[in-house]
Amino acid sequence: MEDCIFCKIINGNIPSYKIHETADFVSILDINPNVKGTTLVISKKHHASNPMEIPNEILKKGIIAAKEISKILSSKLNVERVGMAIDGTGVNHFHIKLYPFHKGESGLGEAHERVYFEHYPGYLTTQLGPQEDFSELEKLAKSF
């Protein structure tokens, strides 16, 4: 796509900090990281970013590529875990975001402030929300 920043990166029209490349994906360091080593695994072929509309084969290849890059990040940054998000926001081009969990950022068993949003705030979080009333959950489940 002509105006897609990721297509421009793939085509070499915009510089990037590439850390790995396969036949179908390129992995670059995020220029706006929220943690050291935040990485984008970007499909070389342009696909719209909504993960629920990505062809299954591309989605599978993307997950496998992200897994391989996670191993590299874990080794090079000395982290035990790397988080992954496929939120389909930011740039309308299929990509997977990888977040190295540096010491103190594992999220395992740690207490965090609970959050709840009535409307999507423009980002995803793994923070727990307040416990929902079971009758409300039952009602919602029955609506499906």
Number of C-alpha atoms within 10 A of each C-alpha: 11 6 7 13 15 24 19 14 18 20 11 10 11 11 10 15 12 15 15 15 15 10 7 13 21 21 26 20 19 20 12 9 12 10 14 14 21 21 28 26 25 26 25 21 15 16 18 14 19 15 18 11 12 14 10 11 8 16 19 12 14 22 15 12 22 24 15 12 21 22 15 14 23 17 12 10 14 13 17 15 18 21 12 18 13 18 16 18 15 10 12 15 23 27 32 23 21 25 21 24 22 17 11 8 12 15 12 7 6 8 9 11 8 11 11 10 7 5 6 8 8 7 8 11 9 9 13 12 13 10 7 8 8 9 9 10 11 10 10 10 9 8 7 5
